[in-house]
Amino acid sequence: MVQPRGSRVSAVFPLRLLVDEKKKKVVFAEAGKDLVDFFFSLMLLPLGAAVSLLGRESTPGSVGKLHESISNLDSSYFSKSPSASPSEVKDELKSPTLPCPRLRLGDLHLPYPRSSVRLLEVRMCDNCYGFASEVYDAKCPSCRREMTRTLKLVQPSAVEEKGFVKELVAYAITDDLSIAPLSTFSTLALMKRLKVTDLAPLQERTVMVGVEQGIKILGISLRSKTVLSDVFLSED
């Protein structure tokens, strides 16, 4: 598993679990905006980024081998694109840029580069600074040298408020990661849907979700429909 980089202190967020102690199963959990944003952000995570976070050996199926093949293949075998050199194409395949500036991975400080948020890149000439192009190695119209110096343009959306859901309510998260706003009525409806009739074995626990738990949730969600139980009750 990939370990966090640098010395940054990771954020942690509370997750309240309602646990059936008899069945050793999470009935549902209560979470705030931060964790719901994280769960939803997993839908935007490129597959290559998931492999980078989980590690090749921990990735289900054969995707890890694809990632390994990219790493082992020399950059000379990759084609350049209009906006990237062969080595940049290889790096993009290994660690894809995150497709949305509002991706909440950084709030848990998962070991994925914050700089990977997709920004518009342009190329400039090292000799002349009056021209820019979106095409890699385009000719400078002034000195005719190749324009290979990369600049990233910050778009207004890249500095907007992060997140996907509003902070006005709490949210219920079931063991299979179904998420809905939490209220007294929705709680009763959820208990009925989950066929919970005996309240005696139910106990409340509060766990903290940080880097380690975030990566476990990502990996287990790819192969399990009892994610919360597998992550938080596996050591019981």
C-alpha positions in Angstrom: 0.0 0.0 0.0 1.2 3.5 -0.8 2.3 5.5 2.2 1.6 9.2 2.7 4.3 11.5 1.4 6.0 14.3 3.3 5.3 15.4 6.9 1.8 16.7 6.4 -0.6 16.0 9.3 -3.6 14.1 7.9 -7.1 15.2 8.5 -9.4 12.8 10.2 -13.2 12.9 10.3 -15.7 11.2 12.7 -18.0 8.5 11.4 -20.8 7.3 13.7 -21.7 3.6 13.2 -24.8 1.8 14.3 -23.5 -1.8 14.8 -25.5 -5.0 15.2 -23.2 -6.6 17.8 -24.9 -10.0 17.4 -24.4 -10.2 13.6 -21.1 -8.2 13.7 -22.4 -5.9 11.0 -22.8 -2.2 10.4 -26.4 -1.4 10.0 -25.7 2.2 8.8 -23.5 5.1 9.6 -23.9 8.8 10.1 -21.5 11.2 8.5 -21.1 14.9 7.7 -20.3 16.7 4.5 -16.6 16.0 4.5 -16.9 12.2 4.5 -19.8 12.2 2.0 -17.7 14.4 -0.3 -14.9 11.8 0.0 -17.2 8.9 -0.8 -18.7 10.6 -3.8 -15.2 11.7 -5.1 -14.3 8.0 -5.5 -16.6 8.0 -8.6 -14.3 10.5 -10.2 -11.0 8.8 -9.5 -9.3 7.5 -12.6 -8.4 3.8 -12.5 -4.7 4.6 -12.8 -4.9 6.9 -9.8 -6.6 4.2 -7.8 -3.8 1.7 -8.6 -1.3 4.4 -7.5 -3.1 4.7 -4.2 -3.8 1.1 -3.5 -0.5 -0.3 -4.8 -0.3 -2.8 -7.7 -0.4 -5.9 -5.5 -3.5 -4.7 -3.6 -5.5 -3.8 -6.7 -8.2 -6.3 -7.6 -7.9 -8.2 -10.9 -5.2 -7.6 -13.5 -5.2 -3.8 -13.5 -2.0 -3.8 -11.4 -0.2 -5.7 -14.2 -1.3 -3.0 -16.8 0.1 -0.3 -14.5 3.3 -2.3 -14.1 3.6 -2.7 -17.9 3.4 1.1 -18.3 6.1 1.6 -15.7 8.4 -0.9 -17.3 7.9 0.3 -20.9 10.6 2.8 -22.0 9.4 6.3 -22.8 10.7 5.9 -26.4 7.8 3.5 -27.1 5.1 6.2 -26.3 3.8 8.6 -28.9 3.8 12.2 -28.2 0.4 14.1 -28.2 -0.2 17.6 -29.4 0.2 18.8 -25.8 2.6 16.3 -24.2 6.0 14.7 -24.8 6.3 10.9 -24.8 7.5 10.9 -21.1 4.6 13.1 -20.1 2.2 10.7 -21.9 3.7 7.8 -19.9 3.4 9.8 -16.6 -0.2 10.6 -17.4 -1.0 7.0 -17.8 0.7 6.0 -14.6 -0.7 8.8 -12.4 -3.6 10.4 -14.3 -4.6 13.9 -13.5 -7.6 14.2 -11.3 -10.6 15.2 -13.5 -12.3 17.6 -11.1 -10.8 20.5 -9.0 -13.3 19.7 -6.2 -12.1 16.2 -5.6 -11.9 15.7 -1.9 -8.9 13.3 -1.7 -6.7 16.1 -0.4 -8.8 16.7 2.7 -7.8 13.2 3.9 -4.3 13.9 2.6 -4.3 10.7 0.7 -0.8 10.2 -0.9 -1.9 11.5 -4.4 -0.4 14.7 -5.6 -2.6 17.8 -5.1 -0.9 19.3 -8.2 -2.6 16.5 -10.3 -5.8 18.5 -10.4 -6.3 19.1 -14.1 -5.1 22.6 -15.2 -4.8 24.0 -18.7 -1.2 23.7 -19.9 0.4 25.9 -22.5 3.9 25.8 -24.0 6.2 28.8 -24.3 9.5 29.5 -25.9 12.5 29.7 -23.6 13.9 32.4 -25.8 10.8 34.5 -26.5 8.1 35.1 -23.9 5.5 36.8 -26.1 4.0 33.7 -27.5 2.2 30.6 -26.1 0.8 27.4 -27.7 -1.3 24.4 -26.5 0.7 22.2 -28.8 3.9 20.6 -27.6 7.1 21.5 -29.6 5.2 24.1 -31.8 7.6 26.5 -33.5 7.9 30.0 -32.0 6.8 32.5 -34.7 9.5 34.9 -33.6 12.7 32.8 -33.3 11.5 29.5 -34.8 12.7 27.5 -31.8 10.5 24.7 -30.4 8.2 25.9 -27.7 8.7 23.3 -24.9 8.5 25.3 -21.6 5.3 24.3 -19.8 3.1 26.7 -17.9 -0.1 25.8 -16.1 -3.0 28.3 -16.2 -5.1 28.5 -13.1 -8.8 28.5 -14.0 -11.4 30.1 -11.7 -12.9 26.7 -11.0 -9.6 25.4 -9.6 -10.0 27.7 -6.6 -13.7 27.4 -6.0 -15.1 25.9 -2.8 -14.5 22.2 -2.6 -17.0 19.5 -2.3 -20.2 18.1 -3.7 -22.9 18.2 -1.0 -24.3 20.8 1.3 -23.3 21.0 4.9 -26.8 21.6 6.2 -27.7 18.0 7.1 -26.1 14.8 8.2 -26.1 11.8 5.9 -26.8 8.1 6.4 -24.4 5.7 4.8 -25.3 2.0 4.6 -22.9 -0.9 4.6 -23.0 -1.0 0.8 -22.3 2.7 0.6 -25.8 3.9 -0.3 -26.0 7.5 0.9 -29.0 9.6 1.7 -29.9 12.6 3.9 -30.5 11.6 7.5 -33.7 12.4 9.3 -36.0 10.8 11.8 -38.3 9.6 9.1 -35.5 8.4 6.8 -34.0 6.5 9.7 -37.2 4.7 10.4 -37.6 3.9 6.7 -34.0 2.7 6.5 -34.5 0.4 9.5 -37.6 -1.0 7.8 -35.8 -1.5 4.5 -32.9 -3.3 6.2 -35.4 -5.5 8.1 -34.1 -4.4 11.5 -36.6 -5.6 14.1 -34.5 -6.3 17.2 -33.0 -3.2 18.6 -31.3 -4.9 21.6 -28.1 -5.8 19.8 -27.6 -2.4 18.3 -24.8 -0.3 19.7 -23.3 3.0 18.5 -19.6 3.4 17.9 -17.6 6.4 16.6 -14.6 5.8 14.5 -12.2 8.2 12.9 -11.6 8.1 9.1 -8.1 9.2 8.0 -5.6 8.1 5.4 -5.4 4.4 6.3 -9.2 4.0 6.5 -9.7 6.1 3.3 -7.4 3.8 1.2 -9.0 0.7 2.7 -12.5 2.0 1.8 -11.3 2.6 -1.8 -9.9 -0.9 -2.1 -12.7 -2.8 -0.4 -15.4 -0.9 -2.3 -14.1 -2.4 -5.5 -14.9 -6.0 -4.4 -17.4 -5.9 -1.5 -21.0 -4.9 -0.7 -20.3 -4.8 3.1 -17.6 -2.1 3.0 -18.1 -0.4 6.4 -18.3 -3.8 8.2 -15.2 -5.0 6.4 -13.2 -1.9 7.2 -14.2 -1.1 10.7 -15.3 -4.5 12.2 -12.7 -6.8 10.7 -10.6 -6.8 13.8 -13.5 -7.6 16.2 
